[in-house]
Amino acid sequence: MDKIYTRFGAPDNVYGDDIDMVEDVERKAALAGLKLIRQRVRHMGTEKCAETLRKMQRYLDGKLETKMRSEVKGLIVEGRKVKGVETVDGSKVFAEYIIVAPGRSGAEWLKAEAQVLGLKTLSNPVDVGVRVEVQAQILEKLTKVLYEPKLIYYSRFFDDIVRTFCVAPYGEVITESYNGVLTVNGQSYAERKTRNTNLAVLVSTSFTEPFKEPIAYGKYIARLTNLLSGGVIVQRLGDLEAGRRSTEERINRGTVVPTLKSATPGDLSFVLPYRYLTDIREMLEALDKIAPGLHSRDSLLYGVEVKFYSSRLPLNDCLETPIKNLFTIGDGAGLTRGLVQASVSGVVAARQIVKREETAA
């Protein structure tokens, strides 16, 4: 997949190759009670990513038929074998193989379709948290080496898994909409920089029986945030720890200038459960040991950030469901957590289909 992306315009620069510097970060993280997940990152930037995907689309023009903005109502299955799909306008498309890649916003649709087909879904952990924004120089020693440092922490009080995710060096905080539910995210550009860096701090919770609605739980918290603020809440860490809401005046006198201007100053303790807030504050204290200044009263917390990939179908090693010739891939299928990993899952399924076609021929 990496070769494919570079072929269509991804940059040559890769972060995480300097082993000595990575090991130094890893050692400091361990002393702070954090575990570093080693990885190599080829950063494209938001605008370069779109440009790369457009090049891929142009390459495929004339090689296959693409039908955009055609919502799929459901899958057509006969005798435990997939036959095609039906769209909301009543048209049907028949095929020997179907690959379902609904994306995070389609995770709920996939779960509902699985129930119709009698397929048992496995619940992944729910990832709920905030996006933290600080001045870029605070995280610069980490982002220069790793670009997107992935760190895991086990909270002292609740023993929950807390992790960093989607670090955006010199980037901006943005909003995302999932079927009318507004959440927060972050992005970096290849050729345009802000003075801030932002990152998600997420708490992973694995619920037990009888709870089976992790996506609904995440959306409930997001909707509560939307209800209180009309969108996204932003709060200074110092205000959260003092037990008071942030105001526009308090944020304006801080050292961090928010990049998401539409966020409403407020109080995240009205939205996030005490357990999550405790975990997040512990994580920020640990991160401050390797990035001094991160646990500052002026650090901004945006809420909420929720990842909707909490249900997964039982799959074999080529990502095929118990329904013959029906494959599910990507974040919406609960398999992956990002662009390249989702792309890899598509290649795994495609190679299996090619293999079956060659065998049949």
C-alpha positions in Angstrom: 0.0 0.0 0.0 2.9 2.4 0.8 4.2 1.9 -2.7 0.8 2.6 -4.2 0.4 5.8 -2.3 3.9 7.0 -3.2 3.2 6.1 -6.8 0.3 8.5 -6.8 2.0 11.4 -5.1 2.7 10.7 -1.4 5.9 12.4 -0.3 9.2 10.5 0.2 9.9 11.8 3.7 9.2 9.2 6.4 9.3 9.8 10.2 10.4 7.2 12.8 13.5 5.9 10.9 16.0 7.4 13.3 16.2 4.4 15.7 18.4 6.2 18.3 16.0 9.1 18.6 13.0 6.8 18.7 14.6 4.7 21.5 15.3 7.9 23.5 11.6 8.9 23.3 10.7 5.3 24.2 12.9 5.4 27.3 11.6 8.8 28.5 8.0 7.5 27.9 8.6 4.4 30.0 9.9 6.5 32.9 6.6 8.4 32.7 4.5 5.3 32.7 3.7 5.5 29.0 4.2 2.8 26.3 5.3 4.0 22.9 4.0 2.2 19.9 6.7 2.3 17.3 5.7 3.1 13.8 6.9 4.7 10.6 4.8 7.6 9.3 4.6 9.0 5.8 2.7 12.2 6.3 0.7 13.5 3.3 -1.2 16.4 4.7 -4.9 17.0 4.2 -4.6 18.7 0.9 -2.0 16.3 -0.5 -4.2 13.3 0.6 -7.1 14.6 -1.5 -4.8 15.3 -4.4 -3.4 11.7 -4.2 -6.9 10.2 -4.1 -8.0 12.3 -7.1 -5.0 10.9 -9.0 -6.0 7.3 -8.1 -9.6 8.1 -9.3 -8.3 9.4 -12.6 -6.2 6.3 -13.1 -9.3 4.1 -12.6 -11.4 6.2 -15.0 -12.4 3.9 -17.9 -11.3 0.8 -16.1 -14.4 0.4 -13.9 -17.8 2.0 -13.4 -18.3 4.2 -10.4 -21.7 5.3 -9.1 -21.4 8.0 -6.5 -24.1 9.3 -4.1 -26.1 6.2 -4.5 -27.1 5.1 -1.0 -27.3 1.3 -0.4 -30.4 0.2 1.5 -29.4 -3.4 2.0 -27.6 -6.5 0.9 -29.2 -9.2 -1.3 -28.4 -12.6 0.1 -29.8 -16.0 -1.0 -28.8 -19.3 0.6 -26.1 -17.8 2.7 -24.4 -16.4 -0.4 -24.3 -12.7 -1.3 -25.9 -11.8 -4.6 -25.8 -8.0 -4.8 -27.1 -4.8 -3.2 -30.3 -2.8 -3.3 -30.2 1.0 -3.2 -32.7 3.3 -1.5 -34.3 4.2 -4.9 -35.2 0.5 -5.4 -32.6 -0.3 -8.0 -30.6 -3.5 -7.7 -26.9 -4.3 -8.5 -25.9 -7.9 -8.8 -22.4 -9.2 -8.4 -20.5 -12.4 -7.6 -18.6 -10.6 -4.8 -19.4 -7.7 -2.6 -16.9 -5.7 -0.5 -18.6 -3.6 2.2 -16.6 -0.6 3.3 -19.0 1.8 5.0 -16.6 4.1 6.8 -17.0 5.1 10.4 -20.3 7.0 9.6 -21.7 3.7 8.2 -20.8 1.5 11.2 -24.4 1.6 12.5 -25.8 0.7 9.1 -23.5 -2.3 8.9 -24.5 -3.5 12.4 -28.2 -3.2 11.5 -27.6 -5.1 8.2 -25.7 -7.9 10.1 -28.7 -8.3 12.4 -31.0 -8.7 9.4 -28.7 -11.4 8.0 -28.5 -13.1 11.4 -24.8 -12.4 11.8 -23.5 -11.9 15.3 -21.5 -8.7 15.8 -18.5 -8.5 18.2 -18.3 -5.3 20.2 -15.0 -3.4 20.1 -14.1 -1.0 22.8 -15.7 2.4 22.8 -13.2 5.3 22.3 -14.3 8.5 23.9 -12.3 11.5 24.8 -11.1 15.0 24.0 -8.9 16.8 21.5 -6.1 18.7 23.3 -4.5 21.8 21.7 -1.2 23.4 22.8 1.5 25.6 21.4 3.4 23.5 18.8 6.8 23.9 20.5 5.6 21.9 23.5 5.3 18.7 21.4 8.0 19.6 18.8 10.7 17.2 20.2 8.2 14.3 19.8 6.6 15.3 16.5 10.0 16.0 14.8 11.0 12.4 15.5 7.7 10.5 15.2 5.4 13.1 13.6 2.4 11.2 15.2 3.6 9.7 18.5 1.2 6.9 19.6 1.4 6.5 23.4 -0.6 4.2 25.7 -1.2 4.7 29.4 -3.0 2.6 32.0 -4.8 4.9 34.5 -3.9 4.4 38.1 -7.4 4.8 39.6 -9.6 2.8 37.1 -6.9 0.9 35.2 -8.4 2.0 31.9 -6.5 2.2 28.6 -5.9 5.8 27.6 -4.1 6.6 24.3 -3.0 9.4 22.1 -4.4 9.4 18.6 -4.2 11.4 15.4 -1.6 14.0 16.4 -1.7 17.0 14.1 1.6 19.0 14.3 1.2 22.6 13.4 -2.4 21.8 12.5 -5.9 22.8 13.3 -8.9 21.5 15.2 -11.9 20.7 13.0 -15.4 19.3 13.4 -16.9 16.2 11.9 -20.5 15.3 11.3 -21.9 11.8 11.6 -25.5 11.7 10.5 -26.2 15.0 12.3 -24.0 14.3 15.3 -21.1 16.8 15.6 -17.8 15.7 17.0 -14.2 17.1 17.0 -11.1 16.0 15.1 -7.8 17.4 13.9 -5.8 17.8 10.7 -2.4 19.0 9.4 -1.5 20.4 6.0 1.6 19.7 4.0 2.2 23.3 3.1 0.4 25.4 5.6 1.1 25.6 9.3 -0.5 27.1 12.4 1.3 27.8 15.7 -0.5 24.9 17.5 -0.4 21.2 17.6 -3.4 19.1 18.6 -4.0 15.5 19.5 -6.8 13.2 20.7 -6.7 11.7 24.1 -9.1 8.8 24.1 -10.3 6.4 26.8 -11.1 2.8 25.6 -13.8 1.0 27.4 -14.8 -2.6 26.8 -18.4 -3.1 28.1 -19.7 -6.5 29.1 -23.1 -8.2 28.8 -25.9 -7.2 28.5 -24.6 -3.9 26.9 -24.5 -4.2 23.1 -24.7 -0.7 21.9 -21.3 0.9 22.0 -21.9 3.1 18.9 -25.2 4.4 20.5 -23.4 5.2 23.7 -20.7 7.2 21.9 -23.4 9.1 19.9 -25.3 9.8 23.1 -22.3 11.6 24.7 -21.7 13.5 21.4 -25.4 14.5 21.2 -25.3 15.7 24.8 -22.3 18.0 23.9 -24.2 19.3 20.9 -27.3 19.9 23.1 -25.3 22.0 25.7 -23.1 24.0 23.2 -24.8 23.9 19.9 -21.8 22.0 18.6 -18.4 21.5 20.2 -17.3 22.6 23.7 -13.8 24.1 24.4 -12.4 24.4 27.9 -9.1 25.4 29.4 -7.5 22.6 31.5 -7.1 25.0 34.4 -10.8 25.8 34.4 -11.7 22.1 34.3 -9.4 21.4 37.3 -10.8 24.4 39.2 -14.3 23.1 38.7 -15.6 26.0 36.6 -16.7 26.6 33.0 -14.4 28.4 30.6 -15.6 31.7 29.2 -14.5 33.6 26.1 -12.7 36.1 28.2 -10.7 33.3 30.1 -9.7 31.6 26.9 -8.7 34.9 25.2 -6.3 35.7 28.0 -4.6 32.3 27.7 -1.4 31.5 25.8 -3.1 29.1 23.4 -5.1 30.7 20.6 -7.9 28.2 19.6 -7.9 27.2 15.9 -11.5 26.1 16.0 -13.3 29.4 16.3 -16.8 27.9 16.3 -16.3 26.0 19.6 -18.3 27.2 22.5 -16.5 27.9 25.8 -18.1 25.6 28.4 -17.6 22.9 31.0 -16.8 19.3 29.8 -17.7 17.9 33.2 -21.4 18.3 32.3 -20.8 15.9 29.4 -18.0 13.4 30.1 -18.4 10.9 32.9 -16.2 11.3 36.0 -14.3 8.2 35.1 -13.3 9.5 31.6 -12.3 12.9 33.0 -10.1 11.3 35.7 -8.4 9.1 33.1 -7.8 12.0 30.7 -6.3 14.2 33.5 -4.0 11.4 34.5 -2.8 10.9 30.9 -2.1 14.6 30.6 0.0 14.5 33.7 2.0 11.6 32.4 2.5 13.3 29.0 3.7 16.4 30.7 6.8 14.5 31.9 7.9 13.9 28.3 6.4 17.1 26.8 6.7 19.7 29.6 4.0 22.4 29.3 1.3 20.1 28.0 -0.3 19.9 31.4 -0.8 23.6 31.6 -3.8 25.6 32.7 -4.0 27.2 29.2 -4.0 23.9 27.3 -7.4 23.7 25.5 -9.6 20.7 25.6 -12.3 20.2 22.9 -15.1 17.8 23.3 -16.1 15.4 22.5 -14.1 13.1 20.2 -15.7 9.7 19.6 -14.6 7.0 17.2 -17.4 5.1 15.7 -15.9 1.7 14.9 -17.2 -0.3 17.8 -18.9 -3.2 16.1 -17.2 -6.0 14.1 -18.5 -9.0 12.3 -16.8 -12.4 12.6 -14.4 -12.7 9.7 -11.9 -15.2 8.4 -8.3 -14.4 7.6 -9.2 -12.9 4.2 -11.9 -10.7 5.8 -14.9 -12.7 4.5 -18.0 -12.9 6.6 -20.0 -16.1 7.2 -22.0 -15.1 4.1 -20.1 -16.5 1.2 -18.3 -13.9 -1.0 -19.3 -11.0 1.3 -16.3 -9.1 2.6 -16.1 -6.2 5.1 -13.1 -3.8 5.3 -12.0 -0.6 6.9 -12.8 1.5 9.9 -16.6 1.1 9.6 -16.2 -2.6 9.8 -14.4 -2.3 13.1 -11.1 -3.6 11.7 -8.8 -0.6 11.2 -8.1 2.8 12.7 -6.8 4.9 9.8 -6.2 5.4 6.1 -3.4 3.1 5.2 -4.6 0.3 7.5 -8.1 0.5 5.9 -6.4 0.4 2.4 -4.5 -2.7 3.4 -7.7 -4.4 4.4 -9.1 -3.7 0.9 -6.0 -5.2 -0.7 -6.4 -8.4 1.5 -10.0 -8.9 0.3 -9.2 -8.0 -3.3 -6.4 -10.5 -3.5 -8.7 -13.3 -2.2 -11.3 -12.4 -4.9 -8.6 -12.5 -7.6 -7.4 -15.8 -6.3 -10.9 -17.3 -6.4 -11.4 -16.0 -10.0 -8.1 -17.5 -11.2 -9.0 -20.8 -9.6 -12.4 -20.9 -11.2 -10.9 -20.1 -14.6 
